[in-house]
Amino acid sequence: TGAVVVGLIGLGLAMLVVTVDQHPVPVLIALVGGGLTDSAGEVAAQSTFQRRTPDQLRARTMAVLNTAGIGALAVSFLLAGPLLERVGVAGAYGVSAAASFAAALLVVFMLRGDLRGGTSTR
């Protein structure tokens, strides 16, 4: 919920630092910070999925989520080469930052009731 949004924003900020600053120390600090916030967000997301899924559907739901993640990873490998050729390494990190911020906005929109302490519009 809120931790998922913080994780996505933290990851996006880390990618943004890599986009604009190529010096090793700030990049390392940003990536460590982004990894920590993203990890907290991942734990929160997995916990939310498991809590909200009925017991009899949990294994199937997690299998679908994992399969979708592996599929997305495969697609990202296909897109990485052309993206790097077009925008370069720093630009690819910028695209990643934009995607993280967009995902954070999507999560806020989808879970707006949960973030206010109410119930979401599932």
CORWO-V568742 format. One record per pair of residues at least 12 apart in sequence whose C-alpha atoms are under 8 Angstrom apart, sorted by the first residue. I is the first residue (numbers start at 0). J is the second residue. Records with the same first field share a line. If there is no record, write none. Layout:
I = J  J
This chain:
0 = 43  44  47  106  110  113  114
1 = 114
2 = 39  40  43
3 = 37  39  40  41  43  44  103  106
4 = 40  103  104  106  107
5 = 36  37  40  103
6 = 33  35  36  37  38  39  40  41
7 = 36  37  40  99  100  102  103
8 = 99  100  103
9 = 32  33  34  36  37
10 = 30  32  33  34  36  37  96  99
11 = 33  95  96  97  98  99  100
12 = 29  33  96
13 = 26  29  30  32  33  96
14 = 29  30  33  92  93  95  96
15 = 92  93  96
16 = 29
17 = 29  89  92  93
18 = 89  90  91  92  93
19 = 89
109 = 121
